[in-house]
Amino acid sequence: MSPLEKIFITRRIRDLEQYLDELKPYLAIGIEKYLKNREKRYIVERLIQLIVEVASDINRNIIENEQSASADTYYDSFTKLVELKVLPERLAVRLASTTGLRNRLVHRYEDVEHAVVFHSAIRMLENFRRYIRFVHKYVKSLK
């Protein structure tokens, strides 16, 4: 991996950390206040979208570096990191499932169940923090 690619991943990790930090206070208000406040719901939905997209960008960069190929979908970008031994399978599956939520929010395939979004966002905080630790470990292992 070139120094520029490492810089790209490092910057995108910083973006991801920022989005996670921004998400946290919107979840700390509790589900009742969240459900009653449309503006906060929209902010959380947008942050979920950004988190999934930034992580997928990081994933694609890693995959292209390792395989000279790319992932076809956001979902595949997480599962391929298991094959490359960057992520453990259980975490990758949890992260990959967030891509479906992102798609439902962005494309409005169906009515959004705001309580489901809220609880999913809470799980995302921890899962994406773990993701960051594994990606940092991967980047440090490169020469």
C-alpha positions, 0 to 999 in steps of 0.5 A: 500500500502506498503512503498516499493510500495509508493517508487516505485510510487514516483521513477516512478513519478520522471522518468515521470517528467524527461521525460516530462522535456526532451521533452519540449525543443524539442517541443519549437523549433517549428513544422517547425524545428521539421519536418526537423530534423529526430534526434529530431523526433526520440527523441520525439517519444522515449520520448512519448513511455517512458512517456506512459510506465512509467505512465502505470507501475504506473497505474498497481501498483495502480490497483493491490494495490486497486483491486488485479487485473491488467489492460489488456492493457495500455489503460485500465490502465488509464480508471481503475483509473477513477473507483478507483477515482484516475483520473477524466474521461476526463483526463483519456480518454485523457491519454488513447488515448496516448497509441494508439500513443505509439503503432503506434510509437513502432510497426510502424502499419502505416506511422507516421504523424510527425505533429500529433506526434508533436501536440500530444506531446504538449498536453501530456506535460500538461495532464501528468503533471496533471496526476502526481498531481492526482497520488501524491494526491492519494499516500498522501491519503494512510496510 
